Amino acid sequence: MVKLTRRQIVRRAAAGLLFTLTPIGAPAKAAAPQFVAVRIWPASAYTRITLESSQSLKYKHFALDNPARLVVDIEGATLNGVLQGMAAKVQRNDPYIRSIRVGQNTATTVRMVIDLKQPANPQVFTLAPVANFRHRLVMDLYPSAATALAAEADDPLMALLNDYSQGKIRSDGTGSTPPVRERRPAVTDNTPPPATSPPAVPHRHDRRPVIVLDPGHGGEDPGAIGSSGLREKDVVLSIARETKKRLDAMGYRTYMTRNEDIFIPLGVRVAKARQLKADVFVSIHADAFTSPSARGTGVYALSTKGATSAAARFLAQTQNSADLIGGVQRVGNRQVDSALLDMTQTATIKDSMALGRSVLGELGKLNKLHKGHVDQANFAVLRAPDIPSILVETAFISNPTEESLLASPSFRQKSAQAIANGVRAYLGKAVLARR
């Protein structure tokens, strides 16, 4: 008989007690989330930090002053190489982030301390997996309310993003104080083209028309990606910049919804155009389709009664998913108010179709058209109830031949000139229709 010491007896008793208290079939302890990527998107409007992980993250956050900091604690997590490399991703010209410190605060908590260059309005939220993204924790650093309002005189984007973060802007761009607009006359195709090229004035003789260009996607949302790695968000930003140069030279007041590699929610893009009292809104994209054989340039307008073709419906679905891919915080009700889609919306769609035909005619001189007419579907970015709006698909980035075109500076410049010429022709007809 083996004689046990007092310590051995206590250990065996403890082990037996643990065994008897453990339910049969109890689940094993859940594995800690694994951080797979860190991305930082600095921009003048706001800076976004994204942590991508294998599981949904539980977190707490709070802000500190003197100096300004944002502290984020991630629970049930362990520091790894991805997080340890986070500090190196901060760019010196980031307008909001001075530095980032990451450490294992407790045995089960990772703490991030984001040192700020200026007071910020942080928004922290999680995103479910979508497209090629896994679980994401997003930290958006918006400017303070005072900074946003001070910048609004030059560009309302900062203030609008602040409103959006508080759930004040719906997906059709309404929610903030709407601009007071005069009703523009309908433009018909039988109106003769203008005899001269000076900028048109749809509302008043002393007002230059305002044009808003919307380069699609941006930031977390790359848009479509060609076989060579060409990204839609880069192509359309380049084309929009070239278009702006040409419209500015024609004498118009031209703005862009984004002029950086930044994600802007669809509703904010529309809201910016409304805040600027735009006369024309042009969203610029580069098609992708399930088959690489699809090719051609296309122009689309809004339809509130269903798509006019299966291709238009497919395209609207892919473009409307931008908010899910780019990542928006779900606050409040941003659904389109059906009461807004009234007679004003119907008249606006007619104007949008006229604008689309004018631009399509110019683009047809440059590239094969996907269809010979303006197609329609329920595009979220075209829902402004009072602005003629179109979406231009310059070419199919999923088609190897057209991807090469889109990579060419010459094609981008010619596309920009065609869009500008089409907008000018439409606005010229609007002047004659008003007289």
N, C-alpha and C positions, 0 to 999 in steps of 0.2 A: 504494500500500500504506500502510495506516494504521499508524503506529508507536505501540505501546502502552507506557505507563509501567510501572514495576515494580509500583506499587500496583494498576493495572488488571489486570495479569496475575494477581496474587495473588487479587483478588476473583473473576475469572472461573474460576480454578481451584477456589476454594472453592465457588462456585455449582455447578460441574460435579460436584464430589465429593458435595455434598449431594443432587444429583439422582440420582446413581448409587446412593447408599445408601438412598434412599427407595423402599420396595417399591411396585410398581404396585398401585393400588387401595387404598392405605392409608387407613383411616378418618380423617375429620377429627376434630380435638380436640373432645371433648364439651363442650357448652355448660354454663356454670356454672348451678347451681340458682338459680331466681328465687324470692325470698321473697314470698309473696302475702298473708300475714296473720299478725298476732301477737295472742294473747289471753292475758289474765291473770285467773285465777279465785281471788280471795282468800277464805279461809274459816278459821274457828277450827280445824277439824280438819287441814287442810293447804291449801297454795296451789299451784295448777297454772299453769305457763307453757306455752303451746303456740305453736310456730313452724310455720306451714304453708308448704310450698314445692312447686315444680313437679317436683322430683326427690327421691329419697331422699337424706338428708343423712349424711355421714360426720363423726363428731365424737369428741372426747376431752373428759373432764371431770375435775376434781379439786377438792378442798375445801381451804380455808386457814383458819387460826385467827388470832385476835388482830389485827384483828377477823375475825369469821366471814364467809366469802365462799364462793361457788360459782363456779368458772371453767369456762366451756364454750367450747372451740375448735371451730369448724365449718370443715372442710377443703374446699378447692376452691370457696370461696364469695367473693362480693364484696358489700360493704356497699351497701344501697340504702335508699330512703326509708322502706320498711316497718320495717326494723330501726332506722333512726335515730329513728323515732317511738316506739320501745319504752319508753324511759324515762318518757315522759309518761303511759303506761298504768298506772304503779304508783300505787295508792291510798294515801293517808296512813294509813288505818286497817288496812292489810294487816298481819296479825300476824307475818309472816315476812320480808317484803322491805322493806329500807330504801330502796334505790335500785338502778338498773341502769345500767351503762355498757357501751356497744357501740362497737367500733372495728375498723379494718382492721389486725390485728396484723402480718401479713406480706402479701405480694402476693397470696397465695392462701388466707389464713386470716382468718376473722372471729372475734374474741374477744368473749365476753360475760362481764362480771364482775357477779355478783349479790351486792350487799352485804346481809347478813342482820341482822335485829334480835335474833335468838337462835340458838343452835346448832340445826342441823337435820339430818335424815337424808334427804339428797337421793336421788331415784331418777330416772335419766335413761334414756330409751328412745325408739325410733322406732315409728311405726304406719304400716301400709300404707294406701293409699286405701280408703275405705269411704263409702257413701252420698254426701253432697255434699262430703266432705272429700278433699283431696289428701294428699300425703305429710306426716306430722307428726313433729316432734321434741318430745317431752314432757319437762318438768322438774317433777317433783313434789317439793315441799318439805314433808316430814313433820316433826313434832316429834321431838326427840331421844327415845331410849328412856326416859330418866328422866322427862321431861316427860309423855310418854304414860302411863306407869304412875301418875304422881301424879294425873293427871286421870281415871283409870279409876273412881275412887270415885263420881264424878258421872255419867260417861258413858263406857262402854267403847270408844267409837268410835276414839279416837286409838290406843289400844293394839292394837285389831283391825286398823286400817289398817297399823300397823307390822308385825304378823304377816303380813298379806296381802302386803306388799311383799317379804317373805322367802319367799313360797310356802308358808306354813304353814296357809292356809285354803283349803279346797276350795269348789267352786261350790254345795254344799249347806249351807255354813256350818259344817261340821265341820273339825277340824284343830287348833284351840286346845283347851285343856282343856275338855271338854264339861261342862255343868252336870248335877248329879244331880237328876233330876226324879221326882216321884211320878206314877204313871199315873192320868190323869183318867178318870172313868167315861164311857162312851159316852153321847151325848145323842140321844134319839130324838124324833121329831116328835110322838108321842102323849103326851109328858110335858106336863102342864098348865102354863100360864104361871104365873110367880110372883105371889103375891097382893100383895106389897109391892115397893117399888122400891129398897131399900137395895142396895149393891153385893154381888154374889155372891162366894162364896169357894170355888172349885172344889177346892182342896187342903186348906187348914187354916182353922180358924175365926179364927185370929189373923193371917191374911195377906190383904192386899188384892190382888185380881187385877191382873196386869200386862198392859197392852195396848201393842203396838208398831204404830204407824202408819207406813206407808212411802209417801211421796210419790214417784211414779215419776220417772225421768230426772234431769236437773239438770246444771249446768255445761256441758261440751262437748256433752252430749246434750240437745237441746231437746224431744225427743219429737215428737209430731205437731204440725203447724202449720196453723191454719185459714186460710181465704181472706183474712181480715182481718189476719192476722199474729199472732193469738192463739197463744201457745205452751203446749203441754200441761204442761211442767215448771212454769210459773208458776201455772196453774189448779189443779193438784193440790196444790201446796204450800199455796195459800190454803185449799183444802178441808180438807187435813189439819190445818192450824192451827185451823180452826174446829171440827173434830171433836175435837181434843185438849181445847179449852176445855170442850166439853160433857161429855166423858168424865171430865175432872178434876172437874167440878161434880157428877158422879154419885158421886164417891168413889173412882174407880179411879186406879191409878198408870199414867200414860200417857207413853210416850216416842215420839220420831220418829227414823227412820233418818237423816233430814236435815232441818234447819230453816233451811237457807241454799241459795243457788244453787250447789250443789256436786255433782260427780259422785261417787257411791258405788258401787263394784262390787257386783254382785248377790250374790255370796257373802258380802261383808261385811255387807250388809243382813240376810241370814239369820243370820249369826254374831252380830250385835248382839242380835237377838231371843233367840237361844239363851243368850247370856251373861247377859241380863237375866231369864232363866227365864220368858219371856212365856207367858201363857195363851192369847193371841189375837194373830194377826198379820194386818193388813189392808193390802194394797198398793192404792193409789189411782191411777187412770189416767183418761184421756179418749180414747175410741176414735178411730181413723181407719180409713177403708176406701177401697178403690179407687173406689167409686161414692159421690158426694155424697148419694145418696138414702138410704143406710143410716142408721138412727137407732135410738135406744132405749138404755136402761140395762141393763147385764148384770153378772152375778156369776159368777166362775170359781173352780174348785178344781183341785188337782193330779190328774193321771192319769199313772200310770207304764206304762200299757198302750196308749197311743195316745189321740188326741183323740176326743171324743164327737161332734164336728161339724167340717166343713171350716172354718167361721168361727172356731171355737176354735183349730184348728191354725194358721190364718193369724195370729191374734192372738198366740199363743204364740211363733211365729217372729219376729214384729216386736218383741215385748217382750224376747225372749231375745237379740236383737242389740244390746241396750243396752251391753253390755260392749265390743263392737267399736266402736260409735259414740262412747261416752264415753271409751274408751281405757284398756285395762288392760295392765300389763306381764305377759307370759307367763313365769311362774316356777314350776317344779315341776309337779306333776300336780294339777289342780283338777277332774278329772272326778268325777262322782258315783260313789261307791262303792256298787255294786249290793247289797252285803251289808247296807247300811243300810236298803234298801227292803224290809223284812221285815214281820213281823206288826205291829210297832210302827207302821211307816209306814202299813200298811193300816188300822189302827184310827184313826190320826190323820186319814187321808183321810175316814173316816166322820164324824169330828167336824167336819172342814172343810166337808163337805157340809151338815151340820146348821147350822153357823154361816152358811154361804152362803144357805141357805133363809131363815133368820131375817132377815138383812140385805136379801135380795132382796124379801121381803114388805114391808119398810118403804119401800124405794126405789120399789116399785110404786105406792105412794100418791102419789108425787111426779111421776113421769114414766112414759111408755110404756116397757114392758119390751121389750128386744130379743128375748128368749125368756122363756117362763114358767117356766123351771127353771134350776138351776145347771148350767152347762156345765163341761167338764173338758178339760184338755190338760197337756202337760209344761212348765209354767212354771218357769223356773229359780228365781225368787224365792219360790216356794211349796214348796221342797224340804226344809224343816226336818223331820226325821223325827219330831219330838216336839211340834210346836206346830200346833194347828188354824189353817190359813192360807187366806185367800181373796184374790182380786184383784177389785176393784170398778172397772168401767168406767162412770163416771158418766154419760157421754153421748158422742155422736159429734162430735168437734171438726171433722171433715171435712164435716159436715152444716151448711149455713148457719143453719138455724133453731136447731139445738142449740148451735152455736157462740155464738149470741147468748145462749142460756141460760147457758152456761158463763162468759160474760163478766159475768153479772149477780151482784152480791153476794148478792142474795136467793136465787137458785138455789143458790149455793155453800153458804150457811148452811143452807138446807133439806136439801141433800144431806148435810151434816155431821150434822144432827140425825137424819136417817134412819139413817145408818150407826151413830151412837151408840146409838139406840134398838134397832137390830137386835143389836148386840153385847150390850147389857144383857139383852135377852130370851134370847139364847143362854146367857149366863152364869147367868141365873136358873134355866134348865132344868137346867144342869149341877149346880147345888146340889141340886135335888130328886132328880136321878138318883143323886147320891152318897149320899143319905139312905136 
